[in-house]
Amino acid sequence: MILRDSDILAAKICVIDDEPANVLLLERLLEQVGYRDIKSFTDPLAGWEYITNNVIDLLLLDLQMPKLSGLEILERLKPQNECSVFTPIMVLTADATHTTKRQAFSLGTHDYLVKPFEAIEVTLRVKNLIRTRLALKLLDQDKGEGAEASHRLRLQEKEELEIVEKLSGPAECPQEDEKTHRDRIGELSAKIARLMEMPDSFVHDIQYAAQLYDVGKIGISDDILLKPGKLTAEEFETMKRHTEIGASILSGSNSAIMAMAEQIAFTHHERWDGRGYPCGLKGQDIPLPGRIVAVVDVFDALTHERSYKKAWEYEDAIEAILENSGTHFDPSIVDAFIRVMGAMRSEAA
């Protein structure tokens, strides 16, 4: 299941953009990197006919086109993409409005870049999306083989986790092992779930699913992820997209772990008081796994160094969690978290 660069560069890429200059720019950019199977269309109707009759690994799509707009293409593709292996779609458009972005993501877009774009950023995002597509395609080919269905389902879940872990993208904390960071998130989430007397299957699944909570940052530039200072309003809006990107990457699996991971990726920045993102969910409308990881994520971020901050003292971080109970966090989960942390401190003493 090892993906080589040659596999990625052999991926089938389709470009649909009614501006010949944009098509030529993308073709040259991708060819310089080494991609060799690129089909381009300036007529969106011809592009639509091609992608409905051929299997592709990535679609690069403009939105504002005559005859058939990019949004109309997304709407037509949505049912197909929900029933098949993840096929990534990257929108490249001059439309930077939040309304259009939200509409595109709701229709199945996995990444969204505003023109003019940076060449390096495009090629990195293209590579990440194709790598995800090919890895999950390998898993799909392996489904259903073997006699013991339940046993194979667990093996499949482990394989999915291992693959997506490798695709988790750049870390916000390069000075520490990113795997260690993910392990902490998963283990503490599982401890909270166990103390809350959740079923064993839930505890098992969240330990692994929680580790993928930030997988969507694979689509966010390092310039933003590793910025040493405070993000601008525009940069923060870009950062917020990682929830939608992550959910898109993790969607479409039959695995319980991956379904929970999708839920967590999408909702771990929602707030108990409804002031979070991406949907402004409130209270128990936020799925329980997302509410648990919200607490764990903030505590871990506070107590470990990041490019933009020093690590907080343990007591200060605990106080911050308590102060945000009932506003940012579910009070019942904060209570469980405090009890878990107390037990862990006692065991370590």
C-alpha positions in Angstrom: 0.0 0.0 0.0 3.0 2.3 -0.4 2.3 5.1 -2.8 5.2 6.3 -4.9 5.7 9.6 -6.6 5.4 7.9 -10.0 1.9 6.7 -9.0 0.9 10.2 -8.1 2.3 11.8 -11.3 0.4 9.2 -13.4 -2.9 10.4 -11.9 -5.6 11.5 -14.4 -6.3 15.2 -14.0 -9.1 17.1 -15.7 -9.2 20.9 -16.0 -12.4 22.8 -16.9 -12.0 26.5 -17.3 -13.5 28.7 -20.1 -10.5 31.0 -20.2 -7.7 29.5 -22.5 -5.0 31.5 -20.7 -5.9 29.9 -17.3 -6.0 26.4 -18.9 -2.6 26.9 -20.5 -1.1 28.2 -17.2 -2.4 25.1 -15.3 -1.3 22.7 -17.9 2.3 24.1 -17.9 2.4 24.2 -14.2 1.4 20.6 -13.8 3.6 19.4 -16.6 6.6 21.1 -15.1 6.0 19.1 -11.9 5.8 15.9 -13.9 2.1 15.1 -14.3 1.5 13.6 -17.7 -2.2 12.7 -18.0 -4.0 16.1 -18.2 -7.2 16.6 -20.1 -8.3 20.3 -20.4 -11.6 21.8 -21.6 -12.5 25.5 -22.2 -16.1 24.3 -23.1 -17.7 23.2 -19.9 -20.2 21.0 -21.7 -17.4 19.0 -23.3 -15.7 18.9 -19.9 -18.8 17.5 -18.3 -19.2 14.9 -21.0 -15.6 13.8 -20.4 -15.8 13.4 -16.6 -19.1 11.5 -16.8 -17.6 9.0 -19.2 -14.1 8.6 -17.7 -12.6 7.9 -14.3 -10.4 10.8 -13.1 -8.3 11.3 -10.0 -8.7 15.1 -9.7 -10.9 17.8 -11.1 -9.7 21.4 -11.3 -12.8 23.5 -11.9 -13.6 27.1 -12.6 -17.0 28.4 -11.4 -18.0 31.3 -13.6 -18.5 29.7 -17.0 -21.2 30.1 -19.7 -23.5 27.3 -20.8 -22.7 25.2 -17.6 -21.3 26.9 -14.5 -18.9 25.2 -12.1 -21.6 25.2 -9.4 -23.9 23.4 -11.7 -21.2 20.8 -12.4 -20.7 20.3 -8.7 -24.4 19.8 -8.1 -24.5 17.2 -10.8 -21.4 15.4 -9.4 -22.6 15.4 -5.8 -24.7 12.3 -5.8 -22.1 10.4 -7.8 -19.2 11.4 -5.4 -21.3 10.4 -2.4 -21.6 6.9 -3.7 -18.0 6.3 -4.9 -14.4 6.5 -3.8 -13.4 10.0 -2.8 -12.6 11.9 -6.0 -11.2 15.3 -5.1 -12.4 18.6 -6.7 -10.4 21.8 -6.4 -12.2 25.0 -7.3 -10.0 27.7 -8.9 -12.0 30.9 -9.2 -11.9 34.7 -9.0 -15.0 34.6 -6.8 -13.8 35.2 -3.2 -17.2 35.7 -1.6 -18.0 33.6 1.5 -21.5 32.8 0.1 -20.0 31.1 -3.0 -17.3 29.3 -1.0 -19.9 27.9 1.4 -22.1 26.8 -1.6 -19.1 25.1 -3.3 -18.1 23.2 -0.2 -21.7 22.2 0.5 -21.8 20.7 -3.0 -18.7 18.6 -2.5 -15.7 20.8 -3.2 -12.6 19.6 -1.3 -10.4 22.7 -1.9 -11.0 26.3 -3.0 -8.4 28.7 -4.3 -9.0 32.2 -5.4 -7.3 33.6 -8.5 -4.6 34.7 -8.9 -3.0 31.8 -7.1 0.5 30.9 -6.2 2.0 28.1 -8.3 3.7 26.3 -5.5 0.6 26.3 -3.4 -1.4 24.8 -6.3 1.0 22.0 -6.9 1.3 21.1 -3.2 -2.5 21.0 -2.8 -2.9 19.0 -6.0 -0.3 16.4 -4.8 -2.0 16.1 -1.4 -5.5 15.6 -2.9 -4.3 13.0 -5.4 -2.4 11.2 -2.7 -5.5 10.9 -0.6 -7.5 9.8 -3.6 -5.1 7.0 -4.6 -4.7 5.8 -1.0 -8.4 5.4 -0.4 -8.8 3.9 -3.8 -6.4 1.1 -2.8 -8.5 0.5 0.3 -11.7 0.4 -1.7 -10.2 -2.3 -4.0 -9.5 -4.4 -1.0 -13.0 -4.2 0.5 -15.1 -7.3 0.8 -12.4 -9.9 0.3 -12.0 -12.7 2.8 -14.4 -14.8 4.8 -14.6 -13.1 8.1 -16.5 -9.8 7.4 -16.3 -8.3 10.9 -12.6 -9.1 11.3 -11.9 -7.6 7.9 -13.9 -4.5 8.8 -11.6 -3.8 11.8 -8.5 -4.5 9.6 -9.9 -2.0 7.0 -10.4 0.6 9.7 -6.8 0.2 10.9 -5.5 0.5 7.4 -7.7 3.6 6.7 -6.3 5.2 9.9 -2.7 4.4 9.0 -3.1 5.9 5.6 -4.9 9.1 6.6 -2.4 9.6 9.4 0.3 9.7 6.8 -1.7 12.3 4.9 -2.3 14.6 7.9 -0.1 17.3 6.4 2.1 19.9 8.0 2.1 20.2 11.8 1.6 23.4 13.7 4.2 22.1 16.2 7.3 21.1 14.1 9.4 21.0 17.3 7.6 17.9 18.5 6.7 14.6 17.0 3.3 15.0 15.3 2.4 11.4 16.0 2.9 12.0 19.8 0.5 14.9 19.5 -2.1 12.8 17.8 -1.7 10.0 20.3 -2.3 12.5 23.2 -5.5 13.7 21.5 -6.8 10.2 21.0 -5.9 8.8 24.4 -7.4 11.7 26.4 -10.6 11.7 24.3 -11.0 8.0 25.0 -10.4 8.4 28.7 -13.1 11.1 28.9 -15.5 8.9 26.9 -14.9 6.0 29.2 -15.4 8.1 32.4 -18.7 9.3 30.8 -19.7 5.6 30.6 -19.9 5.5 26.8 -20.1 2.1 25.2 -16.8 0.3 24.6 -17.2 0.6 20.8 -17.5 4.4 21.2 -14.4 4.6 23.4 -12.5 2.4 20.9 -13.5 4.5 17.9 -12.9 7.9 19.4 -9.4 7.0 20.4 -8.5 6.6 16.8 -11.0 9.0 15.1 -9.9 11.9 17.4 -6.4 11.6 16.0 -7.6 12.8 12.6 -9.4 15.9 13.9 -7.1 18.3 12.1 -6.5 16.3 8.9 -8.1 19.2 6.9 -5.0 21.3 7.6 -3.4 19.3 4.7 -5.1 22.0 2.5 -3.9 25.0 4.4 -0.6 26.8 3.5 2.4 26.5 5.9 2.6 30.3 5.8 -0.6 30.3 7.8 -0.2 27.1 9.8 3.3 28.1 11.0 2.9 31.9 11.2 4.6 33.1 14.4 2.1 36.0 15.1 -1.6 36.5 15.1 -3.5 35.6 12.0 -5.2 38.4 10.0 -9.0 38.2 9.5 -8.5 36.9 6.0 -5.9 34.3 7.1 -8.3 33.2 9.9 -11.1 32.7 7.4 -8.7 30.5 5.3 -7.7 28.6 8.5 -11.3 27.9 9.3 -11.7 26.0 6.0 -9.7 23.0 7.5 -12.9 21.8 9.1 -14.7 21.4 5.8 -11.7 20.1 4.0 -11.1 17.5 6.6 -14.7 16.3 6.6 -14.6 16.0 2.8 -11.4 14.0 2.9 -12.9 11.6 5.5 -16.3 11.2 4.0 -17.7 8.3 2.1 -16.3 5.4 4.2 -18.3 2.5 5.6 -16.0 2.4 8.6 -17.3 3.5 12.0 -14.0 5.1 12.9 -13.9 7.1 9.7 -17.5 8.2 10.0 -16.7 9.5 13.5 -13.5 11.1 12.3 -15.5 13.0 9.7 -17.9 14.2 12.3 -15.0 15.3 14.6 -13.1 17.1 11.8 -16.2 19.1 10.9 -17.4 20.0 14.4 -14.4 20.3 16.8 -14.5 24.1 16.5 -18.2 24.5 17.2 -19.0 26.1 20.6 -21.5 25.2 23.3 -22.9 28.8 23.1 -23.3 28.6 19.3 -20.5 31.0 18.4 -18.2 28.5 16.8 -17.7 27.4 13.2 -18.3 26.2 10.5 -22.1 26.0 11.2 -22.6 27.8 14.5 -24.1 24.7 16.1 -25.2 25.1 19.7 -25.4 22.8 22.8 -26.3 19.2 22.1 -26.8 19.9 18.4 -23.0 19.5 18.3 -22.2 15.8 18.0 -20.7 14.3 21.2 -17.4 13.3 19.7 -16.9 16.9 18.5 -17.7 18.3 21.9 -15.2 16.0 23.6 -12.4 16.8 21.1 -13.1 20.5 21.4 -11.9 20.4 25.1 -9.0 18.1 24.5 -7.7 20.1 21.5 -7.7 23.4 23.4 -6.0 21.9 26.5 -3.3 20.2 24.4 -2.7 23.4 22.4 -2.4 25.5 25.5 0.0 23.1 27.3 2.4 22.7 24.3 4.5 25.1 22.4 3.4 26.4 19.0 4.9 28.6 16.4 2.8 31.5 17.7 3.0 30.9 21.5 4.8 29.4 24.5 3.4 26.5 26.4 1.1 27.4 29.3 1.5 26.0 32.8 -0.7 23.1 33.6 -2.7 25.0 36.3 -3.3 28.0 34.0 -4.6 25.7 31.2 -7.0 23.9 33.6 -8.3 27.3 34.8 -8.9 28.4 31.2 -10.9 25.2 30.5 -13.0 25.8 33.6 -13.6 29.5 32.8 -15.0 28.5 29.4 -17.3 25.8 30.7 -20.9 26.6 29.5 -19.7 29.0 26.8 -17.0 27.3 24.7 -17.4 23.9 26.1 -20.1 21.4 27.2 -20.1 21.6 31.1 -20.6 17.8 31.4 -17.5 17.2 29.3 -15.5 19.7 31.2 -16.5 18.0 34.5 -15.4 14.6 33.0 -12.1 16.1 31.7 -11.3 17.6 35.1 -11.8 14.2 36.8 -9.7 12.4 34.2 -6.9 14.9 34.6 -7.1 14.6 38.4 -6.8 10.8 38.2 -3.9 11.1 35.8 -2.0 13.4 38.1 -2.6 11.1 41.0 -1.3 8.1 39.1 1.8 10.1 38.1 2.5 11.2 41.6 
